[in-house]
Structures are given as C-alpha cells and as structure tokens.
Amino acid sequence: MFEKLTKFLEKRLLPIFEVVGQQVHIMSIQSAFQTLIPVTLIGAVALLIQRPPVSYETLEVGSFFYNFMKGWSDLSANYGDPLRLLNTITLGSISVYLSISFSYFLSSKYSLNQITSVFITFTSFLLVHTLSIDGGLSNRYFGGEGMFSTLIVVIVTVELLNFLVKHDVGKIKLPEAVPPVLQASFTTLFPSFIIYGFWTLIVLVTKNVFGTEVPGMIMDVLAPFLAAFNSLFGTVLTSVLAQIAFWFGIHSDSIWVIMGPIFQSNFEVNVAAYGAGVLPNALPHIVSSPLVWGFGTIGGSGATLAFAIQLVRSKSEQLRAVGKIGIIPSFFNVNEPILFGAPIVLNPVLFIPFVLAQAVNISIAYGAMAINLVNKPFAWPGSITPVVIQQFLISFDWRSIILWIFLIAVDYVIWYPFFKMFEKEKLKEEGIIVDNYKETQIA
C-alpha cells in the first residue's frame, strides 16, 4: 500500500512541486514575507499594549481587574497615540514594506541593480496606490487591502524593467571612468520613464473609464479566487499540498506562499477591527497565519509535537535518541531534527499522519473559532514563541490553551498507530523481535 502511494506521488505530484519550489516569483514572495515578520510583530505588539484585552465595562465595578483594566484604558487614551501611530506605520502599512522587499528579492533573481529597481518599483507602487477616485491622495491601500495589487505592481514593474534593461532599450553609453553607481542610474533612466508612463496610463484609464482605483479593480477581479481560498476548504487544501511537498523534501513554505497575501490581509483587517473596538469573538476573519501556525502546526510542520513525545518514550534506542534531541525544539515549533532525524521526510510509513494531523488541527481550530468557543486571532507573537504562551497571545483567550491541549490529544491519536508501525521496524533493525506479548532479543 505504502509503496504504491509513494510511486503515485512521485510520478504525479513531485514534478509539480519541484517546479513551484523553483519559480522565481514564488521564491521572491516567500523571502519577502519572511523579511516582514519584524514589521508585523512590532505592529501587533503596539496594538496589544495600547488597548487592554478586556473592557473594564464588562467587569465588576471596584474589583481589582476592573480598576486595572480601567487604568490601562485611561492610560492608553491619554498617552497611547505614539503606539497607535506605530501600529499604523508598521502593520497598517504592510503593503508599502511588501513593495520594497518583494522588488528587492525579485530584481536580484534577474541580476538587476537592486537599489534602482526598488526605487522604480516603490514609485510605481505610490503612483498606483495613493491616487483616490476623487483625485486626492489616500493611504487606504497601504495596508492589507492593497496587498494583492502590490504583488501585481511589483511583478509587472520588475519584469518590464528586466526586459527593457536586458534589451538595452534607451541605454545611454557613458565613459568607463564614470562610477558604476552613476552608470546604473543612467541605465535605468529611460526604462523608468516608460514604466512610469505605463502605470500613469493604467491609473488614468481605470479612473476615467471604469470609475474606480486600480487596487479596488484588482480585488474585484480576484474576488472568485479569494473566495475559494479564503475559507476552511482552501486552507486545508493548501495544508495538504504543502505537507505532501515537504514530505518530498521541498519546503512547505513554497506552497503556503500562495496563501500568504490572504493570511496577511485578513490578519491586518482583524488587527484594525480590534483596534477600532470590535470584540475578539466578533472579528471578521478566521483564516490567517495564527490559525495555521498557532493551532495547525503544533510542534512544527505536520503537527509533530505529539510524535516527538512518542519518540521520547519509544522502545527503540534510535527513535528515543531522536526524540530527546527534538523534543525541546518542538516546543518552539522547530522540528527539523525530527523531520530529518526519524526521518519523516520520504518515509512512507509516516506520510499519512504527517499530512493528516495538521489538516485536522486547522479544521478543529477553525470550527472552535467559528462557533465562538475561542476568540478569533488578532495578534501573532511569532511561530517560534513557546507553545501555550503563543496560543494565549494570539487572542488573549485562556480557552485557547484548552483548545491546544485538545489538539495535542487528537494529534497523539492520529500519530500513534503509525508510530508503532515505524517503531516495530526500528526494533527489528536493532535486533529485537516484537509481538503482541513480548520482546525478544535476537541472538
């Protein structure tokens, strides 16, 4: 059974994953989102500090928690403006930073001058995203709402720049004595005029013919795609594909990057709503990075913390050694020692739980949030934040800890029968015969 499954996956899916994993735009987006982690984390922390997690109006007047939360609220009202500004210029302007980081990495793939490429792309971003329908200037699309249009602007701009530069369009020949930095500037001078002219035309046509802004029009076009993936089904499907890719040794981020803009956009909308006073259980979105990385990948990709616990208690010396090495990192959602030490990667016996456990976790957590058993996410402390602490900080809800414990139990059940099969193989390799009644050392 396992051999047939492995052959099928290798024949049908592995070639696709290899192509996706090496695609320059996907690789650049992946790198760009990784560089944005400090920006999103700082913005989320600023929001958490400037607003108490519980409204004092819901607490008993005169109690300790009432006085504490009221004092926090009063302090924020009087002195919280810098924190609100910090949140606005970090997480609330995430598309601005995305335009810079994405263009930087994508231009490097084409061996373009990265500084000039970033300048040209950032100017194009501002041209497309700041002109409102009434002719004024707006930062409406600087946050999550402008993320998809930002990706398109960066891709079109860098691709057009690469074409113009590589074909020497408008190239100005300068003496060799001219410094390289100045040569790079003049090399992109004429292509810059073409690119700016292109985006100016797009903005004018969109505004005067269609009566809307470019980012809004792009969102309308992408609406069917977003509706399909911005759902439990889309998230679980992506999880399954990502785990299959990782089982082959192709990092799951190369698949998850498809959901990155949706995650970031939804998260930014939740943060903004929470900052505006919306209660955590009434926030608009569930699908987000905290849902997947906080409750789906418990212990690391594949929800391997339960498996790590089983390894520590294994009768196999080899598996027990791997478990002892991997158990502590697993509590910080780092599971490479187990992925490649057990191993899980390319191990047919462990394929099913590696794919299934994470998908089940996401489904259960989504359901719990949908029926308000657990608050929806509005903070993200980072994937390497220790478990339990991480889950609590996602929504400042103690029930998240109970959900986490329940998911660990579910993962344990999913992993256990496959762990026992794998353990039996290892015990045979170590010279021990195992049956239902006893263990016998082979002479």
Legacy VTK file of the C-alpha trace (Angstrom):
# vtk DataFile Version 3.0
C-alpha trace
ASCII
DATASET POLYDATA
POINTS 443 float
0.000 0.000 0.000
2.690 2.492 1.056
4.899 1.644 -1.925
2.048 2.216 -4.392
1.192 5.537 -2.721
4.819 6.669 -2.843
5.176 5.791 -6.534
1.933 7.594 -7.373
3.008 10.759 -5.543
6.467 10.702 -7.078
5.046 10.339 -10.579
2.114 12.772 -10.391
2.934 15.435 -7.817
6.697 15.624 -7.285
7.418 17.263 -10.688
4.797 19.927 -9.977
6.202 20.693 -6.520
9.734 20.926 -7.880
8.656 23.479 -10.494
6.685 25.513 -7.943
9.554 25.419 -5.460
11.982 26.889 -8.012
9.641 29.506 -9.519
11.343 32.904 -9.170
8.219 34.877 -8.233
7.170 32.394 -5.564
10.685 32.224 -4.131
10.860 36.029 -4.023
7.442 36.382 -2.372
8.450 33.780 0.195
11.623 35.712 1.036
9.709 38.992 1.107
7.157 37.775 3.633
9.910 36.373 5.826
11.552 39.801 5.995
8.217 41.358 7.021
7.965 39.357 10.253
9.567 42.099 12.429
7.221 44.719 10.941
4.083 42.684 11.643
5.291 41.653 15.096
6.091 45.206 16.167
2.750 46.454 14.875
0.859 43.708 16.705
2.707 44.369 19.978
1.980 48.091 19.701
-1.711 47.323 19.300
-1.772 44.940 22.260
-0.126 47.468 24.543
-2.355 50.373 23.590
-5.623 48.519 24.203
-6.470 46.308 27.190
-7.612 42.796 26.201
-10.769 43.057 28.348
-13.096 46.052 28.562
-13.391 47.283 32.144
-17.090 47.956 31.487
-17.713 44.184 31.460
-16.120 43.694 34.899
-17.436 44.156 38.404
-17.122 47.787 39.466
-14.489 48.263 42.142
-12.825 44.874 41.651
-9.070 44.544 41.122
-9.419 43.671 37.451
-11.922 46.486 36.908
-9.509 49.051 38.335
-6.555 47.525 36.471
-8.273 47.464 33.068
-9.794 50.926 33.582
-6.393 52.330 34.475
-4.901 50.677 31.388
-7.697 52.096 29.225
-7.283 55.620 30.658
-3.525 55.454 30.214
-3.956 54.417 26.575
-6.489 57.183 25.922
-4.130 59.844 27.263
-0.742 58.551 26.134
-1.383 55.851 23.523
-1.102 57.996 20.367
2.534 57.057 19.651
1.640 53.366 19.893
-1.349 53.825 17.588
0.907 55.639 15.137
3.493 52.856 15.381
0.813 50.307 14.564
-0.361 52.409 11.596
3.098 52.835 10.067
4.068 49.177 10.544
1.268 46.634 10.320
-1.173 49.200 8.947
1.224 49.964 6.072
2.289 46.415 5.336
1.855 46.766 1.563
4.420 49.570 1.500
7.051 47.289 3.011
5.969 44.412 0.780
6.568 46.515 -2.353
10.128 47.184 -1.193
11.074 43.692 -0.030
9.437 41.835 -2.924
11.026 44.068 -5.575
14.398 43.696 -3.855
14.369 39.905 -3.973
12.775 39.624 -7.419
15.230 42.054 -9.015
18.109 40.052 -7.526
16.830 36.945 -9.329
17.258 38.827 -12.605
20.634 40.326 -11.614
19.224 43.846 -11.842
20.584 46.685 -9.746
18.530 46.176 -6.594
18.589 49.739 -5.304
17.396 51.342 -8.536
14.867 48.534 -9.017
13.419 49.199 -5.566
13.222 52.950 -6.265
11.398 52.422 -9.565
9.027 49.839 -8.107
8.265 51.873 -4.996
7.479 54.935 -7.111
5.160 52.775 -9.249
3.522 51.476 -6.084
2.845 55.026 -4.854
1.507 56.062 -8.251
-0.980 53.183 -8.298
-1.974 53.101 -4.624
-2.214 56.710 -3.486
-4.459 58.348 -6.097
-8.082 58.108 -4.977
-11.138 58.224 -7.207
-11.826 61.877 -6.290
-8.364 62.898 -7.415
-6.919 63.298 -3.929
-4.245 61.299 -2.152
-5.103 58.366 0.103
-3.323 55.669 2.108
-6.369 53.382 2.029
-4.482 50.662 0.158
-1.273 50.807 2.181
-2.488 48.009 4.467
-3.824 44.541 3.803
-6.381 45.718 1.230
-3.594 46.672 -1.164
-1.529 43.525 -0.820
-2.635 41.716 -3.981
-2.373 44.829 -6.127
1.100 45.391 -4.653
2.215 41.938 -5.777
0.932 42.604 -9.308
2.554 46.044 -9.499
5.906 44.646 -8.367
5.809 41.709 -10.781
4.809 43.838 -13.781
7.307 46.592 -12.948
10.314 44.323 -12.383
9.503 42.144 -15.402
9.145 45.221 -17.617
12.335 46.722 -16.203
14.212 43.466 -16.762
13.036 43.314 -20.385
13.984 46.922 -21.118
17.394 46.699 -19.475
18.314 43.340 -20.999
17.383 44.629 -24.470
19.314 47.895 -23.953
16.202 49.996 -24.568
17.226 53.643 -24.267
20.655 52.690 -22.992
22.964 55.681 -22.503
26.620 54.926 -23.116
28.930 56.616 -20.656
32.739 56.743 -20.459
34.357 53.929 -18.469
35.604 56.480 -15.960
32.034 57.102 -14.786
31.432 55.408 -11.396
29.358 52.152 -11.540
26.634 53.627 -9.330
26.098 56.502 -11.740
26.162 54.126 -14.718
23.434 52.012 -13.104
21.286 55.117 -12.628
21.590 56.175 -16.269
20.992 52.591 -17.464
17.514 52.647 -15.932
16.695 56.283 -16.724
14.809 55.716 -19.974
13.168 52.447 -18.778
11.936 54.420 -15.751
10.105 56.891 -17.996
8.473 54.015 -19.886
7.394 52.234 -16.685
6.024 55.402 -15.077
4.204 56.242 -18.283
2.685 52.762 -18.360
1.337 52.988 -14.806
0.122 56.548 -15.339
-1.903 55.337 -18.312
-3.301 52.407 -16.302
-4.347 54.709 -13.447
-5.993 57.211 -15.797
-7.918 54.554 -17.738
-9.054 52.811 -14.554
-10.195 56.089 -13.002
-11.850 57.733 -16.015
-13.200 54.706 -17.889
-14.096 52.297 -15.089
-14.631 54.838 -12.334
-12.542 53.079 -9.707
-8.993 52.758 -8.330
-6.545 50.160 -9.634
-6.275 48.227 -6.319
-10.060 48.072 -5.986
-10.443 46.827 -9.545
-7.807 44.138 -8.988
-9.622 42.962 -5.860
-12.879 42.733 -7.809
-11.196 40.599 -10.493
-9.590 38.328 -7.894
-12.763 38.014 -5.811
-13.715 34.475 -7.024
-10.177 33.185 -6.394
-10.020 34.788 -2.959
-13.429 33.418 -2.014
-12.268 29.893 -2.874
-9.030 30.039 -0.873
-10.156 32.388 1.897
-12.050 29.538 3.500
-11.594 26.404 5.554
-11.561 24.307 2.388
-8.883 26.449 0.739
-6.718 26.453 3.859
-6.973 22.696 4.384
-6.304 22.008 0.703
-3.194 24.179 0.817
-2.107 22.432 4.014
-2.393 19.017 2.389
-0.423 20.110 -0.678
2.210 21.815 1.481
2.712 18.691 3.594
2.981 16.453 0.558
5.653 18.777 -0.829
7.511 18.798 2.487
7.381 15.006 2.652
9.375 15.050 -0.591
11.879 17.448 0.988
10.528 20.587 -0.743
9.883 23.139 1.992
6.198 23.711 2.675
6.669 27.492 2.503
6.891 27.175 -1.277
3.203 26.126 -1.216
1.992 28.225 1.698
3.236 31.346 -0.080
0.065 31.128 -2.186
-1.946 31.859 0.949
0.477 34.473 2.278
-1.326 37.545 0.906
-4.700 36.219 2.098
-3.323 35.479 5.564
-1.651 38.851 5.892
-4.613 40.788 4.541
-7.100 39.036 6.847
-4.820 39.443 9.832
-4.347 43.154 9.173
-8.119 43.607 8.867
-8.625 41.805 12.198
-5.990 43.958 13.877
-7.590 47.129 12.553
-11.042 45.975 13.696
-9.747 45.077 17.146
-8.026 48.462 17.391
-11.345 50.102 16.482
-13.063 48.391 19.410
-14.543 45.240 17.857
-14.708 42.371 20.346
-12.297 39.454 19.692
-15.137 36.976 19.118
-16.714 39.268 16.515
-13.665 39.894 14.335
-14.319 39.371 10.611
-11.731 36.695 9.713
-10.619 33.283 10.938
-8.332 32.252 8.072
-4.956 33.759 8.964
-1.392 32.889 9.832
-2.176 32.447 13.566
-4.812 29.826 12.697
-2.294 27.725 10.753
0.954 28.342 12.614
-0.590 28.676 16.056
-3.071 25.797 16.027
-2.307 23.767 12.893
1.429 23.216 13.070
1.752 22.347 16.745
5.374 21.361 17.202
6.259 22.305 13.642
5.081 21.427 10.159
2.942 18.288 10.325
1.898 18.842 13.969
4.809 16.723 15.194
4.901 17.622 18.894
2.738 14.588 19.708
5.053 12.431 17.598
8.072 13.864 19.423
6.514 12.868 22.746
6.010 9.346 21.418
9.616 9.179 20.240
10.918 10.111 23.687
9.019 7.127 25.124
9.952 4.735 22.313
11.413 1.289 22.990
13.764 1.841 20.054
17.090 3.347 21.081
17.405 5.186 17.770
13.946 6.730 17.911
14.322 7.579 21.593
17.588 9.376 20.828
15.914 11.382 18.049
13.065 12.229 20.406
15.424 13.508 23.116
17.162 15.740 20.590
13.950 17.007 19.010
11.534 17.357 21.922
12.750 20.739 23.247
12.893 22.435 19.807
9.389 21.068 19.156
8.023 23.210 21.981
9.277 26.168 19.923
7.746 24.739 16.715
11.145 23.777 15.305
11.031 20.178 14.128
13.857 19.746 11.607
15.695 17.313 13.966
12.644 15.044 13.837
11.783 15.621 10.174
15.207 14.519 9.033
16.327 12.511 12.054
13.499 9.999 12.412
13.090 10.568 9.457
9.627 11.681 8.402
10.713 13.019 5.005
10.344 10.319 2.320
9.206 7.831 4.967
6.104 6.034 3.558
5.001 4.789 6.987
4.688 8.340 8.370
3.235 10.010 5.280
-0.433 9.825 6.324
-0.144 11.345 9.830
2.296 13.988 8.552
-0.351 15.201 6.101
-3.486 14.441 8.119
-2.728 15.766 11.626
-2.130 19.340 10.549
-5.257 19.434 8.388
-7.352 18.066 11.266
-5.924 20.667 13.663
-6.775 23.509 11.301
-10.322 22.199 10.845
-10.967 21.831 14.576
-9.492 25.232 15.428
-11.466 26.884 12.639
-14.674 25.301 13.927
-13.944 26.388 17.503
-13.460 29.978 16.382
-16.475 29.911 14.061
-18.836 28.999 16.918
-17.081 31.361 19.377
-15.623 28.686 21.624
-12.320 30.518 21.151
-11.686 34.142 20.188
-10.593 34.897 16.641
-6.931 35.891 16.147
-5.789 39.496 16.317
-2.145 39.075 17.402
0.761 36.998 16.199
3.769 36.631 18.535
5.744 34.565 16.011
5.941 30.865 15.212
8.944 30.193 17.486
7.201 31.590 20.573
6.881 28.714 23.065
3.661 26.748 22.767
0.840 27.583 25.181
2.204 31.134 25.515
1.850 31.504 21.764
-1.718 30.229 21.692
-2.782 32.519 24.530
-1.229 35.616 22.955
-2.978 35.009 19.616
-6.295 36.187 21.060
-5.713 36.724 24.792
-8.159 33.912 25.456
-7.452 31.293 28.131
-9.710 28.892 26.232
-7.024 28.769 23.534
-4.901 26.781 25.953
-7.668 24.218 26.380
-8.017 24.014 22.600
-4.261 23.480 22.301
-4.349 20.622 24.826
-7.252 19.021 22.966
-5.416 19.278 19.646
-2.323 17.653 21.145
-4.517 14.732 22.255
-6.018 14.440 18.767
-2.561 14.538 17.189
-1.375 11.837 19.580
-4.188 9.547 18.453
-3.500 10.224 14.767
0.246 9.651 15.025
0.180 6.662 17.407
-0.632 3.674 15.118
1.876 4.834 12.502
4.478 5.480 15.174
4.022 1.909 16.440
4.492 0.508 12.923
7.631 2.578 12.471
8.899 1.626 15.916
8.428 -2.052 15.127
10.594 -1.670 12.013
13.330 0.033 14.006
13.246 -2.583 16.733
13.781 -5.285 14.119
16.750 -3.343 12.772
18.124 -3.216 16.312
17.763 -6.979 16.637
14.571 -7.142 18.673
11.543 -9.215 17.686
8.278 -7.633 18.788
4.879 -9.281 19.016
1.756 -8.531 20.980
3.046 -10.270 24.092
6.773 -9.827 24.468
10.033 -8.505 23.134
12.804 -10.972 22.366
16.428 -10.055 21.782
17.820 -11.723 18.650
20.996 -13.607 19.458
LINES 1 444
443 0 1 2 3 4 5 6 7 8 9 10 11 12 13 14 15 16 17 18 19 20 21 22 23 24 25 26 27 28 29 30 31 32 33 34 35 36 37 38 39 40 41 42 43 44 45 46 47 48 49 50 51 52 53 54 55 56 57 58 59 60 61 62 63 64 65 66 67 68 69 70 71 72 73 74 75 76 77 78 79 80 81 82 83 84 85 86 87 88 89 90 91 92 93 94 95 96 97 98 99 100 101 102 103 104 105 106 107 108 109 110 111 112 113 114 115 116 117 118 119 120 121 122 123 124 125 126 127 128 129 130 131 132 133 134 135 136 137 138 139 140 141 142 143 144 145 146 147 148 149 150 151 152 153 154 155 156 157 158 159 160 161 162 163 164 165 166 167 168 169 170 171 172 173 174 175 176 177 178 179 180 181 182 183 184 185 186 187 188 189 190 191 192 193 194 195 196 197 198 199 200 201 202 203 204 205 206 207 208 209 210 211 212 213 214 215 216 217 218 219 220 221 222 223 224 225 226 227 228 229 230 231 232 233 234 235 236 237 238 239 240 241 242 243 244 245 246 247 248 249 250 251 252 253 254 255 256 257 258 259 260 261 262 263 264 265 266 267 268 269 270 271 272 273 274 275 276 277 278 279 280 281 282 283 284 285 286 287 288 289 290 291 292 293 294 295 296 297 298 299 300 301 302 303 304 305 306 307 308 309 310 311 312 313 314 315 316 317 318 319 320 321 322 323 324 325 326 327 328 329 330 331 332 333 334 335 336 337 338 339 340 341 342 343 344 345 346 347 348 349 350 351 352 353 354 355 356 357 358 359 360 361 362 363 364 365 366 367 368 369 370 371 372 373 374 375 376 377 378 379 380 381 382 383 384 385 386 387 388 389 390 391 392 393 394 395 396 397 398 399 400 401 402 403 404 405 406 407 408 409 410 411 412 413 414 415 416 417 418 419 420 421 422 423 424 425 426 427 428 429 430 431 432 433 434 435 436 437 438 439 440 441 442
